[in-house]
Amino acid sequence: MREVQYLKNSQGNLTSVLINLEEYQAFWQEVLTEIDQTINFQFLVNENDEKIAVLLELPRDEELWEDIYDSFLVDELKDEDVISWEEFKQELEQENLVNV
C-alpha cells in the first residue's frame, strides 16, 4: 500500500503505522470528523511545521487503523475489472487450481 509505512520494534512486532498526509490529507480530515478527536495523535512535520504524516500507535489505534486500511483497499480496488463467479471458476479450472 503506497504512502503507508509500518513500524516494528526490535522483536519484529508491529507497533505503529505512519500515514503520509501529503497523499491522504483530505481523507484524514474525513476520519477526524468521524472519530473522538480527543485522541492525542503524533504527527511528523516538515520545516514549515506543516503536518506531513500521522502516526497511529498500536494497539491503541488498531481499530481505527483497521477501518482506514479497509477504506484504502476499497479505494485501490474500485477500478479493478469485475468478472462473474462463473468466469472466475472457469479461470481457476483452466489454471488447474481447482477442479469444479
N, CA and C atoms as an extended XYZ file, in Angstrom:
300
Properties=species:S:1:pos:R:3:atomname:S:1:resname:S:1:resid:I:1 pbc="F F F"
N         0.855       -1.166        0.000 N   MET     1
C         0.000        0.000        0.000 CA  MET     1
C         0.902        1.230        0.000 C   MET     1
N         0.703        2.076       -0.961 N   ARG     2
C         1.579        3.232       -1.078 CA  ARG     2
C         1.282        4.271        0.003 C   ARG     2
N         2.299        5.015        0.319 N   GLU     3
C         2.174        6.122        1.261 CA  GLU     3
C         1.840        5.703        2.683 C   GLU     3
N         2.049        4.439        2.995 N   VAL     4
C         1.854        3.934        4.354 CA  VAL     4
C         3.106        3.156        4.731 C   VAL     4
N         3.632        3.425        5.922 N   GLN     5
C         4.801        2.693        6.397 CA  GLN     5
C         4.453        2.016        7.712 C   GLN     5
N         4.914        0.801        7.856 N   TYR     6
C         4.687        0.037        9.078 CA  TYR     6
C         5.958        0.075        9.914 C   TYR     6
N         5.819        0.362       11.190 N   LEU     7
C         6.963        0.431       12.084 CA  LEU     7
C         6.905       -0.754       13.045 C   LEU     7
N         8.059       -1.393       13.231 N   LYS     8
C         8.133       -2.573       14.100 CA  LYS     8
C         9.182       -2.342       15.181 C   LYS     8
N         9.008       -3.055       16.281 N   ASN     9
C        10.006       -2.990       17.339 CA  ASN     9
C        11.128       -3.981       17.048 C   ASN     9
N        12.096       -4.091       17.956 N   SER    10
C        13.258       -4.953       17.730 CA  SER    10
C        12.891       -6.438       17.670 C   SER    10
N        11.717       -6.816       18.188 N   GLN    11
C        11.263       -8.208       18.114 CA  GLN    11
C        10.475       -8.481       16.830 C   GLN    11
N        10.292       -7.456       16.010 N   GLY    12
C         9.566       -7.624       14.761 CA  GLY    12
C         8.064       -7.454       14.892 C   GLY    12
N         7.592       -6.992       16.040 N   ASN    13
C         6.157       -6.779       16.242 CA  ASN    13
C         5.745       -5.412       15.707 C   ASN    13
N         4.632       -5.382       15.033 N   LEU    14
C         4.097       -4.131       14.504 CA  LEU    14
C         3.697       -3.233       15.670 C   LEU    14
N         4.237       -2.015       15.698 N   THR    15
C         3.962       -1.096       16.809 CA  THR    15
C         3.198        0.140       16.386 C   THR    15
N         3.327        0.518       15.108 N   SER    16
C         2.632        1.714       14.658 CA  SER    16
C         2.592        1.763       13.133 C   SER    16
N         1.758        2.675       12.661 N   VAL    17
C         1.576        2.877       11.229 CA  VAL    17
C         1.741        4.366       10.960 C   VAL    17
N         2.523        4.702        9.944 N   LEU    18
C         2.758        6.085        9.563 CA  LEU    18
C         2.060        6.333        8.228 C   LEU    18
N         1.122        7.270        8.220 N   ILE    19
C         0.338        7.557        7.011 CA  ILE    19
C         0.755        8.910        6.463 C   ILE    19
N         1.118        8.943        5.189 N   ASN    20
C         1.545       10.166        4.529 CA  ASN    20
C         0.347       11.092        4.311 C   ASN    20
N         0.353       12.230        4.970 N   LEU    21
C        -0.766       13.165        4.834 CA  LEU    21
C        -0.676       14.004        3.570 C   LEU    21
N         0.478       14.028        2.942 N   GLU    22
C         0.562       14.734        1.663 CA  GLU    22
C        -0.318       14.031        0.631 C   GLU    22
N        -0.428       12.721        0.762 N   GLU    23
C        -1.276       11.930       -0.135 CA  GLU    23
C        -2.708       11.823        0.380 C   GLU    23
N        -2.860       11.732        1.699 N   TYR    24
C        -4.161       11.421        2.275 CA  TYR    24
C        -4.717       12.516        3.186 C   TYR    24
N        -4.373       13.766        2.954 N   GLN    25
C        -4.826       14.858        3.817 CA  GLN    25
C        -6.355       14.955        3.850 C   GLN    25
N        -6.990       14.954        2.701 N   ALA    26
C        -8.457       15.072        2.652 CA  ALA    26
C        -9.105       13.877        3.352 C   ALA    26
N        -8.555       12.710        3.114 N   PHE    27
C        -9.086       11.518        3.767 CA  PHE    27
C        -8.935       11.626        5.286 C   PHE    27
N        -7.773       12.087        5.754 N   TRP    28
C        -7.542       12.213        7.188 CA  TRP    28
C        -8.528       13.196        7.812 C   TRP    28
N        -8.842       14.275        7.122 N   GLN    29
C        -9.811       15.236        7.646 CA  GLN    29
C       -11.185       14.580        7.809 C   GLN    29
N       -11.552       13.724        6.875 N   GLU    30
C       -12.812       12.983        6.996 CA  GLU    30
C       -12.784       12.060        8.210 C   GLU    30
N       -11.656       11.391        8.409 N   VAL    31
C       -11.518       10.496        9.556 CA  VAL    31
C       -11.708       11.278       10.848 C   VAL    31
N       -11.097       12.440       10.940 N   LEU    32
C       -11.184       13.240       12.162 CA  LEU    32
C       -12.611       13.683       12.477 C   LEU    32
N       -13.432       13.874       11.464 N   THR    33
C       -14.811       14.280       11.716 CA  THR    33
C       -15.653       13.127       12.259 C   THR    33
N       -15.182       11.899       12.048 N   GLU    34
C       -15.960       10.729       12.446 CA  GLU    34
C       -15.497       10.079       13.742 C   GLU    34
N       -14.369       10.509       14.280 N   ILE    35
C       -13.838        9.849       15.481 CA  ILE    35
C       -13.793       10.827       16.646 C   ILE    35
N       -13.483       10.279       17.806 N   ASP    36
C       -13.273       11.073       19.008 CA  ASP    36
C       -11.960       11.837       18.848 C   ASP    36
N       -12.040       13.139       18.649 N   GLN    37
C       -10.844       13.919       18.371 CA  GLN    37
C       -10.018       14.222       19.613 C   GLN    37
N       -10.408       13.660       20.752 N   THR    38
C        -9.599       13.873       21.946 CA  THR    38
C        -8.375       12.962       21.962 C   THR    38
N        -8.300       12.033       20.993 N   ILE    39
C        -7.124       11.168       20.892 CA  ILE    39
C        -5.931       12.054       20.532 C   ILE    39
N        -4.850       11.864       21.231 N   ASN    40
C        -3.660       12.672       21.024 CA  ASN    40
C        -2.751       12.000       19.999 C   ASN    40
N        -2.941       12.311       18.728 N   PHE    41
C        -2.123       11.726       17.670 CA  PHE    41
C        -0.784       12.433       17.606 C   PHE    41
N         0.225       11.694       17.170 N   GLN    42
C         1.534       12.280       16.919 CA  GLN    42
C         1.673       12.494       15.417 C   GLN    42
N         2.317       13.601       15.049 N   PHE    43
C         2.481       13.943       13.645 CA  PHE    43
C         3.947       14.166       13.321 C   PHE    43
N         4.300       13.854       12.094 N   LEU    44
C         5.594       14.214       11.538 CA  LEU    44
C         5.369       15.532       10.806 C   LEU    44
N         6.214       16.536       11.075 N   VAL    45
C         6.044       17.850       10.448 CA  VAL    45
C         7.267       18.187        9.607 C   VAL    45
N         7.055       19.045        8.613 N   ASN    46
C         8.169       19.488        7.778 CA  ASN    46
C         8.796       20.745        8.387 C   ASN    46
N         9.720       21.341        7.656 N   GLU    47
C        10.427       22.526        8.158 CA  GLU    47
C         9.509       23.730        8.351 C   GLU    47
N         8.315       23.707        7.760 N   ASN    48
C         7.341       24.797        7.919 CA  ASN    48
C         6.284       24.462        8.975 C   ASN    48
N         6.536       23.436        9.754 N   ASP    49
C         5.609       22.950       10.784 CA  ASP    49
C         4.263       22.499       10.215 C   ASP    49
N         4.267       22.058        8.979 N   GLU    50
C         3.062       21.502        8.362 CA  GLU    50
C         3.056       19.995        8.613 C   GLU    50
N         1.907       19.474        8.996 N   LYS    51
C         1.780       18.042        9.249 CA  LYS    51
C         1.870       17.288        7.929 C   LYS    51
N         2.855       16.399        7.855 N   ILE    52
C         3.022       15.640        6.610 CA  ILE    52
C         2.750       14.153        6.792 C   ILE    52
N         2.639       13.694        8.049 N   ALA    53
C         2.309       12.292        8.307 CA  ALA    53
C         1.727       12.180        9.705 C   ALA    53
N         0.862       11.177        9.876 N   VAL    54
C         0.282       10.899       11.191 CA  VAL    54
C         0.731        9.508       11.619 C   VAL    54
N         1.026        9.396       12.901 N   LEU    55
C         1.465        8.133       13.473 CA  LEU    55
C         0.313        7.512       14.256 C   LEU    55
N        -0.115        6.340       13.831 N   LEU    56
C        -1.142        5.604       14.562 CA  LEU    56
C        -0.432        4.568       15.414 C   LEU    56
N        -0.629        4.640       16.708 N   GLU    57
C         0.027        3.723       17.634 CA  GLU    57
C        -0.836        2.482       17.834 C   GLU    57
N        -0.157        1.346       17.799 N   LEU    58
C        -0.857        0.087       18.008 CA  LEU    58
C        -0.433       -0.475       19.363 C   LEU    58
N        -1.304       -1.020       20.134 N   PRO    59
C        -2.684       -1.387       19.818 CA  PRO    59
C        -3.707       -0.269       20.047 C   PRO    59
N        -3.302        0.878       20.600 N   ARG    60
C        -4.268        1.931       20.926 CA  ARG    60
C        -5.164        2.286       19.736 C   ARG    60
N        -4.587        2.476       18.562 N   ASP    61
C        -5.336        2.928       17.385 CA  ASP    61
C        -5.644        1.790       16.415 C   ASP    61
N        -5.570        0.552       16.894 N   GLU    62
C        -5.731       -0.599       15.998 CA  GLU    62
C        -7.092       -0.621       15.305 C   GLU    62
N        -8.153       -0.362       16.028 N   GLU    63
C        -9.491       -0.382       15.427 CA  GLU    63
C        -9.616        0.707       14.352 C   GLU    63
N        -9.084        1.877       14.648 N   LEU    64
C        -9.092        2.971       13.671 CA  LEU    64
C        -8.274        2.578       12.445 C   LEU    64
N        -7.088        1.996       12.659 N   TRP    65
C        -6.249        1.583       11.549 CA  TRP    65
C        -6.955        0.550       10.683 C   TRP    65
N        -7.655       -0.393       11.283 N   GLU    66
C        -8.379       -1.400       10.509 CA  GLU    66
C        -9.421       -0.746        9.611 C   GLU    66
N       -10.126        0.244       10.121 N   ASP    67
C       -11.120        0.959        9.309 CA  ASP    67
C       -10.451        1.731        8.182 C   ASP    67
N        -9.349        2.393        8.485 N   ILE    68
C        -8.619        3.153        7.464 CA  ILE    68
C        -8.076        2.205        6.402 C   ILE    68
N        -7.493        1.100        6.836 N   TYR    69
C        -6.939        0.114        5.916 CA  TYR    69
C        -8.022       -0.411        4.972 C   TYR    69
N        -9.180       -0.742        5.525 N   ASP    70
C       -10.298       -1.204        4.695 CA  ASP    70
C       -10.682       -0.159        3.660 C   ASP    70
N       -10.712        1.099        4.064 N   SER    71
C       -11.042        2.182        3.127 CA  SER    71
C       -10.006        2.296        2.020 C   SER    71
N        -8.724        2.153        2.386 N   PHE    72
C        -7.663        2.189        1.383 CA  PHE    72
C        -7.826        1.053        0.380 C   PHE    72
N        -8.146       -0.136        0.867 N   LEU    73
C        -8.331       -1.282       -0.024 CA  LEU    73
C        -9.494       -1.064       -0.984 C   LEU    73
N       -10.586       -0.578       -0.453 N   VAL    74
C       -11.753       -0.307       -1.304 CA  VAL    74
C       -11.382        0.693       -2.384 C   VAL    74
N       -10.657        1.739       -2.001 N   ASP    75
C       -10.253        2.765       -2.958 CA  ASP    75
C        -9.331        2.192       -4.035 C   ASP    75
N        -8.395        1.342       -3.637 N   GLU    76
C        -7.470        0.739       -4.599 CA  GLU    76
C        -8.169       -0.224       -5.552 C   GLU    76
N        -9.191       -0.916       -5.051 N   LEU    77
C        -9.842       -1.943       -5.856 CA  LEU    77
C       -11.018       -1.439       -6.688 C   LEU    77
N       -11.400       -0.195       -6.491 N   LYS    78
C       -12.602        0.297       -7.166 CA  LYS    78
C       -12.484        0.316       -8.688 C   LYS    78
N       -11.269        0.393       -9.211 N   ASP    79
C       -11.079        0.431      -10.651 CA  ASP    79
C       -10.730       -0.927      -11.251 C   ASP    79
N       -10.731       -1.960      -10.417 N   GLU    80
C       -10.428       -3.309      -10.889 CA  GLU    80
C       -11.565       -3.821      -11.779 C   GLU    80
N       -11.184       -4.633      -12.757 N   ASP    81
C       -12.199       -5.270      -13.592 CA  ASP    81
C       -12.999       -6.258      -12.762 C   ASP    81
N       -14.271       -6.324      -13.032 N   VAL    82
C       -15.155       -7.236      -12.315 CA  VAL    82
C       -15.523       -8.380      -13.253 C   VAL    82
N       -15.420       -9.598      -12.724 N   ILE    83
C       -15.845      -10.756      -13.504 CA  ILE    83
C       -16.853      -11.533      -12.674 C   ILE    83
N       -17.639      -12.320      -13.364 N   SER    84
C       -18.652      -13.112      -12.668 CA  SER    84
C       -17.990      -14.272      -11.935 C   SER    84
N       -18.722      -14.846      -11.001 N   TRP    85
C       -18.240      -16.014      -10.265 CA  TRP    85
C       -17.965      -17.165      -11.228 C   TRP    85
N       -18.832      -17.350      -12.219 N   GLU    86
C       -18.649      -18.434      -13.185 CA  GLU    86
C       -17.360      -18.243      -13.986 C   GLU    86
N       -17.076      -17.012      -14.403 N   GLU    87
C       -15.830      -16.746      -15.133 CA  GLU    87
C       -14.615      -17.032      -14.250 C   GLU    87
N       -14.707      -16.638      -12.988 N   PHE    88
C       -13.612      -16.855      -12.048 CA  PHE    88
C       -13.347      -18.348      -11.861 C   PHE    88
N       -14.410      -19.128      -11.676 N   LYS    89
C       -14.259      -20.579      -11.527 CA  LYS    89
C       -13.623      -21.181      -12.778 C   LYS    89
N       -14.052      -20.701      -13.935 N   GLN    90
C       -13.514      -21.217      -15.184 CA  GLN    90
C       -12.014      -20.910      -15.288 C   GLN    90
N       -11.605      -19.731      -14.898 N   GLU    91
C       -10.181      -19.389      -14.915 CA  GLU    91
C        -9.383      -20.294      -13.985 C   GLU    91
N        -9.936      -20.564      -12.798 N   LEU    92
C        -9.254      -21.446      -11.855 CA  LEU    92
C        -9.118      -22.852      -12.416 C   LEU    92
N       -10.164      -23.318      -13.087 N   GLU    93
C       -10.111      -24.650      -13.691 CA  GLU    93
C        -9.070      -24.699      -14.801 C   GLU    93
N        -9.000      -23.655      -15.618 N   GLN    94
C        -8.042      -23.617      -16.718 CA  GLN    94
C        -6.608      -23.603      -16.208 C   GLN    94
N        -6.400      -23.011      -15.048 N   GLU    95
C        -5.057      -22.961      -14.472 CA  GLU    95
C        -4.790      -24.169      -13.567 C   GLU    95
N        -5.715      -25.118      -13.572 N   ASN    96
C        -5.614      -26.330      -12.764 CA  ASN    96
C        -5.433      -26.040      -11.281 C   ASN    96
N        -6.059      -24.971      -10.822 N   LEU    97
C        -6.000      -24.614       -9.411 CA  LEU    97
C        -7.170      -25.179       -8.632 C   LEU    97
N        -8.215      -25.562       -9.363 N   VAL    98
C        -9.372      -26.142       -8.714 CA  VAL    98
C       -10.069      -27.040       -9.729 C   VAL    98
N       -10.716      -28.086       -9.224 N   ASN    99
C       -11.474      -28.990      -10.079 CA  ASN    99
C       -12.925      -28.924       -9.637 C   ASN    99
N       -13.723      -28.170      -10.381 N   VAL   100
C       -15.127      -27.974      -10.005 CA  VAL   100
C       -16.019      -28.799      -10.878 C   VAL   100
